[in-house]
Amino acid sequence: MPSHVSETAAATPAAIRERYARRLAFETDCWDVHESMRTRTQDFVLLDVRASRLYETAHVPGAINLSRGEINERILARWPVDTLFVVYCAGPHCNGADKAALRLAQLDKRVKVMIGGMTGWADEGFASASGVDPGKLISD
């Protein structure tokens, strides 16, 4: 008699490879973002897509605050067309990063979601910044 786990057959290794390769094309995590920044291999723009008051309370150091509602062609024109954006919001209970990713894709931009958001960042024990970073993008 099979267990509750194996009563539904597992996917083939090929199907598993395809699924997770595809998933990783859409997502990154807090550790990967932190490590890229720490090793100075950051090849993406990190956007905190929460409201400015939440950003000012705590955000990933170096992130630019650009709330989902402020994302538009004129602001995005400040970066090269092939820029990879990484977006995050509050955490797993929030879909703001998903909505921002959709908006960026609608504007033909490459984007990944940093899963976990600020909750994941804190769970990893990474330092946060507060206030308005000097490099903060001022929306039009």
Steps between C-alpha positions, in 0.01 A plus 500: 500500500658833395543790739306823471813643339543235233135422424532765228795415282797736504578696186772380270848648547460682166174660615659599831799659322267696274278621784779624726708652222190691395423607857852630554464715188225690684637510855808557708538496876635725772826308535580526129425873499708556814791293369498682166514832680764382748730369227440806281362285217163673502375509142145610577308795639332421831160665540308521824145534369333578832365838607769757584407505870574125523823542305612779733436277804712210371629389162776298340812719491550629147141438390320773312148579611264499205149408602300292259276793409802713402640253247473657156693525173644843577658387829623170355668687213770595751644149469626312194230302320656164594511576875394217729277623782456310826192601694391435856224601738414419860517123480318179418167643617523782244450488122639846432819358349295279268293798388817707446658216302191484281511877446868488405437213259212695344760770431728236341751493786685198636409431861532250782322499836710473816298240686456565870517878467593695812375214719741260331782756517450534877464122545843457337643743757610754240535865601238752395531868429253772593421846379543614143818373333698772317456310173123473539315552176273801518187430301375749245 
